[in-house]
Amino acid sequence: MTCRDFGLFLKEKFPFKVQKISINAGFTCPNRDGSKGRGGCTYCNNRTFSPQYAAGGKSVTRQLEEGIRFFSRKYPAMKYLAYFQSYTNTYGDIGRLLALYREALAFPEVVGLIISTRPDCVPDALLDELGKIAENRFLLMEYGIESTCDSTLKLINRCHTYEDSIEAVKRTHSRGIYCGAHLILGLPGEDRETLLRHADRISELPLTTLKLHQLQIIKGSAMEVQYRENPEMFHLFTVDEYIDLCIDFVKRLNPEFYIERLTSQSPAELLAVPGWGLKNHEFTAKWKAKLATVA
């Protein structure tokens, strides 16, 4: 069994090496500011995916300068994708949003955008403008779907439904924009067969890329409190269990999808459980070794 990875996708799109640079543009989320809810998603601590150069209220240009300075030490000829990552990066005034995206695209070494967002925060007027950008520049919208079960989405305080995800992906795809999805495997209340059904359901969507990662309990999150009070709600995978799950998941997945990642490791100082003690490349090596044994 084989699967297509994100590196292959980028090689097909660009004749040079490309690296993502994470951008924190100062956004919030509708389930944090009260427009839909308060407190954010129960699993969330945004510090787990915000690099140091994206901290402190720096401008988009400043973050790109510092990110490129960091990466170009090893690869001077590298080109970059500005990755609007932290919180909900389509949640705000459309004029301000477009100004931030264009600021990134104006940077000489930036060859495209990746915009991470929620499926309930992409109005048609914004998608129309993004469709115009996508006519000439690389653009990938990355949607936090997290689960295809509405009961789970309610439990983790996502404040949107899976139908919102379906509609957002379809509307985005119809404008010629690449679509990616993100799922968390192991959310409370979801057994193994439920997790595998996620593969069946998202395979029906016009997606290009997919990110998966195992559930991690982050210090200071609402989910850490739930875990301490009701540990029976959770099944935290061992490395070998998770590898087996991912193999079965990929078997049921649309083979046209490019898989960007299967796992994520939060910083040790922020991670409550599980502590696998593996670097990402070590997990990838174990995954590939097991995958090679599967017909």
N, C-alpha and C positions, 0 to 999 in steps of 0.2 A: 504494500500500500504506500502511496506517495501523496504529498499535499504541496500546494503551491504557497511559497512564503512571500512576505512583503518585499524582501530584497529583490526577488525576481520581478515583481510588479514595477519597482522603481527602475530596474535595469531596462525594462521594456519601454519605459516612458522617457528616460534621460540617457544621453550618451556620455555622462560623467557621473562621478560619485556624488551622492546627495545625502545630507544629514539634516534631521529635524532640529530646530532650536525652539525650545519651549518659551512661550510668551505669557506673562501674567498682565493682562490689560486692566485689572481692577474691577472686574465684574462681580456680581453676586448671583443668586439664584432665586427663582420665585417661591421656593419652599424654604427660603431663609428670610426673605424680607417681608413676609406676611401676605403677599399677593395670592399665594396658594397655601402656604403653610409656614411653620416656624421650626427652627432647629436643624434644617437640612436633612439629608439622607442619614439614616441611623448608622451607616458604616463609615461615614465620611470624616476625614481630617485632611484638609487640602494640602497640608505640609508634606504629605507622603509623596506627592508628585510635582512639587514646585522646586526646581533647582535654585541654587543660591543666587545665580545671576538674574533670576526672574523675581527677586524679592525687593521689597522696599519702595514700591511706588515708582519705579523707573519707567521712563518712556519706552515705547516700542523700539525706537531707534537705538536707545542706549542698551536695551537688552540684546538686541541683535548684534551690536558692536561687541559686547562682552562675550556673547555666545560664540561668535565667529572667531574672536581672539583665542578662545579656549580650544576650539576644534581645529583651527588652522595650523596650530603648532605641528600636528602630525600630518595633516593633509592640506597643504597650502592651496591646491587647486580645487578644493571642495566647493560645491554649491549647496544652497540651503533652502529648506522649506520652513517658513515661519509657522509654528505650531501654536495656535491660540488654545491653550490647554486648561488653565485654571478656571473653575466654576463654569458658568453658562455663557459662552462667548458669542451668542446672538441675542442676548437679553439686554435690550437698551434701545435708545433712540437710533433709528436706522441711519440717519446722517452721521452720527458719531461712530457707529459701527463701521460704516464704509470708509470713513476717514482713517480709522485705525488699520483696516485691512490694506488700504492704499498706501499708508505710510510704510507698512512692511514690504509691499510689493515694489516700492520705489527704491528700496535698498539694493545696490548693484548686484550683490551675490545671491539675492533671494530669487528663486525660480518658481515659487508657488506657495500656496497656503494650505494648511490643514486647520479646520475649525471644529473644535469639540463643543458639543452643545446637547441640550435636551430636545426630545422630539416635540414638545409642546411649546417651543419658543422659536419657531421659524415661520413668521408670517409670509404670505405669498409675495408681498411687496419686497421684502428682503430677498427672497429666493429669486425673484425676477432680476434684481440687481446682481446677485451672485452668478446667475446664469450668464449674464453679459461678461462678467470677469472670466468665467470658465471657457468662453469662446476663444480666449487668447492665452490664458495662463492656467497652470495646473491648479486644481482646486478639489479638495476632498473634504466632505462634511462627515464628521465622526459623531454618531449618535449614541448616547448612553441609554441603551435599551434595558440592560441589566437582567431582565427576566421577561419571559413571555406570559407569565401568570399574573393576572391582576391582583389576586389575593396576596402574592408576595410583594408586588409593587406597593400595595397599601401598607403592608407590615413594615416595610423599610422606609416609609414616608417619602416615596418618590413623587407623589402628587400628580402622576399622569398614568395613563392606561397603555396597554399594549396596542390597542387600536390607534392611539396617538402615534406610536412608533411606525406602524404600518403606513399610515397616511403621510407622515413626514418623509419617510424614505421614498414613497411613490412620487410625492410632489417634487422632491429634490431630483430624483432620477429623471423625471420628465423634462427638466430644464438642462439636461446634459451635464450634470454635476456628479462626480464620483461620490458614492456613499459607503461609509464604513459603519460598523456596529460594534458595541462593546457589551459583553455579558460577564456576569460574575457567577461562577459555578460553586454551589454549596450554600446558597442563602438559606436561612432557616425555613423549615417546612417543605423543602424540595428534596425528594428522594432521587435515587439514581435514574429511574425511568423518567421522572419529570425533567431532569437535566438533559437527558437524551432527546426528549421531545422538543426541547428548545431548538436543537439542530434541525429537526424536521420543519419546524414552523418558520425559522428565519431563512431556511433554504428556499422558501417561496418568495422572498423579497428580492428586489433588484439591487443587491449589495455587490460591492467590489471587494471590500476588505472586512476582516473580522479580527477583533481582539478578545481573548478570553483571559480570565485569571481566576485563581482559586480564592475563596473567601479568606480574608485575613481580618482578625479582630484588632482594631487600632486603638491604642491608648487614648483615652479622653473622648472616645466616640460614644454615642448613645448605645450602640451595639455592644460595647464592652460591658456596660451596666447590665444589659439583657443577658449576656453570656455569663457573667458572674452570678446573677440571680437565678437563671434558668438554663444551665448548661445542656440540659436534655433537648433543647430546641435545636442544637447545632450538631452537625457532623463535620469535623475538621479533617480533611484528607491527609493521609501520609503521602509521601512523594510517590511511592509505587502505586497506591490507590489512584492518585490523581492522574498519573501517566496512563494507567489502564482506562480510566474514564475518558481522557482526551482521545485515545485511540478509537474507542467506540463512538465518541462524539463525531470525530472526523469522518468515520465510515458513513455516517448518516447525513453528512453535510454536503451541500451543493459543491461539486468538485471544481466549479469555476471560481469559487471564492479564493482570495489570497489571505492566508493567515498571518497576521502581523505578530502575534505573540500568543502563547498558551498560558503563561504564568507571569507573576509580578512579585517582586520582593520589596516590601516596604522597609525603610530604614530601621535598623535594629532598635534604636532608641524610641521609636514610635510604635513598634509591633508588640502586641500583647501575646498572641498565639496565632497560628502555629509557627514555631521557629524551625524551619527546615535546615538551616545552616548550609544552604547551597547558593552559589552565585548563579545568575541567569544562564551563563554559558555552560555551567555544570549540569543544570537541569536539562538544557537543550541536548547535551551529549547523551544523557540517560534516555531521553525521549527518542532520539534518533536511533540509538542502539536497540531499544525495544521495538520501534516501528519497523526496523529492518527484519525483524523476525516474524512480522505479521504479513500474511498473504494478502 
